[in-house]
Structures are given as C-alpha cells and as structure tokens.
Amino acid sequence: MDTRIAEWVDQAKVKFGLSAYVLNSCKIHRRVELVNQTVYYLTMEWWPSAVAEPQEEGYNPEGTAVIKLDLNRLKWASVIFVGGQSYADTITFERTDLDRIIPWIEQETGLTYGKQFKLMNQKEDGFTFQECLDGIPVSPTGLIEVKFDLEGKLTFYSAQGSMLARDKVEAKAEDYSLSLDQVEGIAKQQFKLVEFPAIEKNQYIPVYGIEEIYVTNDLTGTIPFEFIVDNRARKKMDKVLRWTTALGSPFLGVPLNLVEEEVTPEQAFSLEPHPDTYPITAIEQERCIDAVRDFLRQVYPDDSEKWVLHMLYRDHGYIDAKLMLNNPGGDQGLHQGKMLVILDRDKFNVLNYMDNRSFLSDVYQELQAAAPTTVNRDDAFEKIKPLIELKSVYVYDFEQEKYILCEKIDCQYGVHAATGEIVSLNDL
C-alpha cells in the first residue's frame, strides 16, 4: 500500500473508532463534480471483526463502515455504517444537540454555519443542512447530512456540494433584488403549455405553467435551469439534423462500461484532470455531428429535420449527444421526445443510444388524449401572475468563476387549459 494512503487509513481507524473493525478494501477513484472539477476519492471498506466473511461477492455485512476521503481537500466526504449499525467507539452525540453537531460539521467541512450552510430540516435520527452564501441559497447546491442511532453514535455523514469543491468562494457584492414587474416579460416567455399524465384519471391534463429560470439581478441575462443541474464539460449545439438518403446497414449497439474507474495514487496526488473535463473542440463537434446524423440515417431514416442535436457533453469517458424532437416555437410537452446517443470519444462512432419514446409509449400509451384547450395563454398568464414567486439565489457563473445573485422565477401552480381552473402542480 502506498505510504500516503496508509497514513489516511490509520487516521480513519483512530478518528472513527474502528478498533473493532478490519480493513477489507481500499480504492481510489475520481469523479467530475458539479463545477467541472476532477475530485479524487479514497474509499475504504471496514468490516466488523466479529462478523463472518459474507458468501455473496460484493456484499457488505451490516455494520460495515464505508468511509470516503476527498483527496483534493483532504476532508472526509462521507461515512456510512451499513444498515445504520455501528460498532465504532467514538463520535457520539446527543441526537438533538445542534450546539455540538454544528461545530463538528464546521470542523469537518471548513464551512461556517449561517454563512455557508444552514439547517434545512430535522428528523428523529438526524439533520440535513443546505449550502448557502450569507444565508441565501446557492445553485448548484449541496447537502450535508448527519444521522445517529438510538445511542447517539454516528451512522451516516455526507458532505457534497459546489462550495465544498472549491477552496475559495467569490461572489459579486449585490444587495438588491428584482420585482415581478421587471421580469414579467421573461416570466411570460417561460409560461408554457404542458400535458401532464394523470394515471388515475387515465388521461393527459393540459396545464399552463412556468418553466423555472434564473434571471441575473442586473437583468443582463438568464440562466436555464438545465444548465445548473447539469454542469459537465459540454457544448450547446441546437443544430437541426438533415439528410437526403438513408443508410441501409443495420445499427449494432455495444455494451457500455459505466463503472467508476480505479486510478493510481500517482494520478490522485498529482490531481491529474479527468478526461471528462476537457472541452469538446470544434473538430470533435463536427465529427460528432456527422456520426449522429449517420446513426439517424440508419435507425430513423425518415426523420430528416425531425431531430435537433441540442448538446454534446462528456460522461464516463464517452461523448454523449442529447437530441430533442424539433418543435420550433411550439410548447413542449412534459414528455417530449428525447434521445441520448453515446459515442466513442476517440473514434467518434455511435456505441449505443436511448430513445425515451419507447419508454413513454409503454407507460402512457393507454392514456386518453388531453381535453381541448379553451383558455388562451394570455388569459391564463393573468390568472397565474399573482402566484409567481421570485426567490433570491446565488448562481455559479462558470465563465466568471464566481457566484452571481439572481432571482429564480418559479410558480407552484398552473392553469388548467381546458377549464381555466388554478391547479397545484405538486398534485399533478
């Protein structure tokens, strides 16, 4: 075992009170985190000494301690005792004693309570905290969770989030917020007709609703929600795919390897960038376009101009192409046609694909069509306008590498397009 790794193994045994445990495995892997940074993790599995070795391969007995160390920051990322059973002899709390738990979290994460994380909810067995910046939520956000058994022993700890991935957090100094009057035009653009599947009623329900979006506080731009929840190395394309002739050869997909790769200590301690963090070059983009077009010519030869190559991004060593059905200027249904096409990152040939239409047809094919729309969009918007919410959020700008204060336009209600009734989207 590498001496640097052995030191952290010894520290884990002492810190988490694992005198009644034996080390079963120790591996290093890497991931691309929310801010497109390569993070290396050392994962240890400690088995209880008193538990016999399990017969089933890959199975951890109850009480196993799975401990993950963030090698970039040299902070403990998670501690999980399988089945909520701990045989450890340290780290015990009064389960409701926030005055002790919060300082412990501050020490483990390097974050400050009230400024960088705040209490989200409290349950009988533990607490969940949410990342923030001066008390205002951040996006992409992160969660810190702690759980305890009846004796107060730590059984679960996890700290993951965008602020944890950086040593330095910067934000534009802004202390003002927008009003609905200032963003009404943007809100109306986000007001769209969606057909919700109502399984219990065996039909689709047509509803006008707000598609959430972030508006910068200086009104200079907007940030789509999808750009916050999916921040891998990517390139927005929005290219309509056209062809005139089909390809007669059949498409033969190949299995994909989506298992996290194990890496060496040398790679980890040198913080070698993950290949998924590299930008997709102009040449690679053109080769991906050609490959996806040829794939469609094979599998969907009659679909010329029906698909838009929306985005390219890297994932698990592949290049993924996200396709959407072409519907210029129209409202998109909740279950619009989408396709994920996976390409070899070196040869740029299509390896496999997933088309959500086959899944949707299996699940929703028995549902009756939505009732005819009788309420126009403008009238529906006037009904919903008093219920639109603006929420201050610090959104991370990947170009400026700092947080920008935005207002999130959102609404928990919609307007039934057939009856004009205001409905709760959560109930749908």
WOZI-V434153 format. One record per residue. RES is the residue in one small letter. SS is DSSP state (helix for helix, strand for strand, loop for the rest). NEAR is the number of other ideal C-beta (glycine too) atoms within 12 Angstrom. Layout:
{{RES SS NEAR} {RES SS NEAR}}
This chain:
{{m loop 17} {d loop 20} {t helix 11} {r helix 23} {i helix 27} {a helix 17} {e helix 19} {w helix 34} {v helix 31} {d helix 18} {q helix 20} {a helix 34} {k helix 26} {v helix 17} {k helix 28} {f loop 37} {g loop 23} {l loop 35} {s loop 19} {a loop 23} {y strand 34} {v strand 24} {l strand 27} {n strand 27} {s strand 23} {c strand 29} {k strand 30} {i strand 34} {h strand 29} {r strand 35} {r strand 31} {v strand 30} {e loop 31} {l loop 28} {v loop 33} {n loop 30} {q loop 29} {t strand 31} {v strand 38} {y strand 40} {y strand 35} {l strand 41} {t strand 36} {m strand 38} {e strand 31} {w strand 37} {w strand 28} {p strand 29} {s loop 20} {a loop 15} {v loop 23} {a loop 11} {e loop 16} {p loop 18} {q loop 8} {e loop 8} {e loop 8} {g loop 12} {y loop 17} {n loop 27} {p loop 28} {e loop 21} {g loop 30} {t loop 36} {a strand 49} {v strand 37} {i strand 40} {k strand 33} {l strand 35} {d strand 36} {l loop 34} {n loop 29} {r loop 26} {l loop 22} {k strand 31} {w strand 38} {a strand 36} {s strand 33} {v strand 39} {i strand 32} {f strand 36} {v helix 27} {g helix 20} {g helix 22} {q loop 25} {s loop 36} {y loop 31} {a loop 34} {d loop 19} {t loop 23} {i loop 34} {t strand 22} {f loop 28} {e loop 14} {r loop 24} {t loop 17} {d loop 18} {l helix 22} {d helix 13} {r helix 21} {i helix 33} {i helix 25} {p helix 16} {w helix 29} {i helix 38} {e helix 23} {q helix 18} {e helix 31} {t helix 34} {g loop 25} {l loop 35} {t loop 22} {y strand 26} {g loop 19} {k loop 20} {q loop 35} {f strand 40} {k strand 29} {l strand 24} {m strand 21} {n strand 15} {q strand 19} {k strand 16} {e loop 12} {d loop 23} {g strand 32} {f strand 34} {t strand 27} {f strand 39} {q strand 32} {e strand 41} {c strand 33} {l strand 37} {d loop 23} {g loop 19} {i strand 30} {p strand 34} {v strand 42} {s strand 40} {p loop 36} {t loop 34} {g loop 35} {l strand 32} {i strand 41} {e strand 33} {v strand 41} {k strand 30} {f strand 33} {d loop 25} {l loop 15} {e loop 19} {g loop 23} {k strand 31} {l strand 41} {t strand 36} {f strand 31} {y strand 39} {s strand 30} {a strand 37} {q strand 32} {g loop 35} {s loop 39} {m helix 41} {l helix 37} {a helix 36} {r loop 30} {d loop 16} {k loop 12} {v loop 29} {e loop 17} {a strand 29} {k loop 23} {a loop 14} {e loop 23} {d loop 11} {y loop 14} {s loop 22} {l loop 29} {s loop 16} {l helix 26} {d helix 13} {q helix 19} {v helix 31} {e helix 24} {g helix 16} {i helix 30} {a helix 36} {k helix 24} {q helix 20} {q loop 32} {f strand 37} {k strand 32} {l strand 33} {v strand 32} {e strand 32} {f strand 31} {p strand 26} {a strand 22} {i loop 15} {e loop 11} {k loop 16} {n loop 15} {q strand 19} {y strand 31} {i strand 35} {p strand 36} {v strand 42} {y strand 43} {g strand 41} {i strand 36} {e loop 29} {e loop 33} {i strand 34} {y strand 40} {v strand 37} {t strand 30} {n loop 32} {d loop 17} {l loop 21} {t loop 14} {g loop 19} {t strand 29} {i strand 33} {p strand 26} {f helix 24} {e helix 23} {f helix 28} {i helix 30} {v helix 17} {d loop 23} {n loop 31} {r loop 35} {a loop 31} {r strand 29} {k strand 27} {k strand 20} {m strand 27} {d strand 18} {k strand 26} {v strand 24} {l loop 32} {r loop 18} {w loop 24} {t loop 11} {t loop 14} {a loop 20} {l loop 19} {g loop 11} {s loop 12} {p loop 12} {f loop 25} {l loop 14} {g loop 19} {v loop 16} {p loop 10} {l loop 21} {n loop 14} {l loop 14} {v loop 12} {e loop 21} {e loop 24} {e strand 18} {v loop 28} {t loop 20} {p helix 26} {e helix 14} {q helix 21} {a helix 32} {f helix 22} {s loop 16} {l loop 21} {e loop 22} {p loop 21} {h loop 30} {p helix 24} {d helix 30} {t helix 27} {y loop 22} {p loop 21} {i loop 32} {t loop 17} {a helix 13} {i helix 12} {e helix 27} {q helix 26} {e helix 19} {r helix 25} {c helix 40} {i helix 34} {d helix 23} {a helix 32} {v helix 43} {r helix 35} {d helix 27} {f helix 39} {l helix 36} {r helix 27} {q helix 26} {v helix 28} {y loop 28} {p loop 21} {d loop 15} {d loop 27} {s loop 18} {e loop 20} {k loop 23} {w strand 38} {v strand 31} {l strand 39} {h strand 34} {m strand 34} {l strand 38} {y strand 37} {r strand 34} {d strand 30} {h loop 27} {g loop 25} {y strand 32} {i strand 42} {d strand 38} {a strand 47} {k strand 35} {l strand 40} {m strand 31} {l strand 28} {n loop 26} {n loop 20} {p loop 13} {g loop 8} {g loop 13} {d loop 25} {q loop 23} {g loop 28} {l loop 27} {h loop 23} {q loop 24} {g loop 28} {k strand 31} {m strand 36} {l strand 30} {v strand 42} {i strand 35} {l strand 39} {d strand 25} {r loop 28} {d loop 13} {k loop 15} {f loop 29} {n loop 25} {v strand 37} {l strand 31} {n strand 26} {y strand 32} {m strand 22} {d strand 26} {n helix 23} {r helix 25} {s helix 16} {f helix 16} {l helix 24} {s helix 14} {d helix 13} {v helix 14} {y helix 25} {q loop 16} {e loop 15} {l loop 22} {q strand 17} {a loop 18} {a loop 29} {a loop 21} {p loop 12} {t loop 25} {t loop 18} {v loop 26} {n loop 16} {r helix 25} {d helix 14} {d helix 17} {a helix 36} {f helix 30} {e helix 21} {k helix 28} {i helix 39} {k helix 26} {p helix 14} {l helix 27} {i loop 34} {e strand 21} {l strand 30} {k strand 26} {s strand 31} {v strand 39} {y strand 39} {v strand 40} {y strand 40} {d strand 28} {f loop 26} {e loop 11} {q loop 15} {e loop 19} {k strand 24} {y strand 40} {i strand 34} {l strand 35} {c strand 43} {e strand 37} {k strand 38} {i strand 39} {d strand 31} {c loop 36} {q loop 19} {y strand 27} {g strand 39} {v strand 38} {h strand 34} {a loop 35} {a loop 24} {t loop 21} {g loop 22} {e loop 22} {i strand 25} {v strand 29} {s strand 18} {l helix 25} {n helix 11} {d helix 17} {l loop 23}}
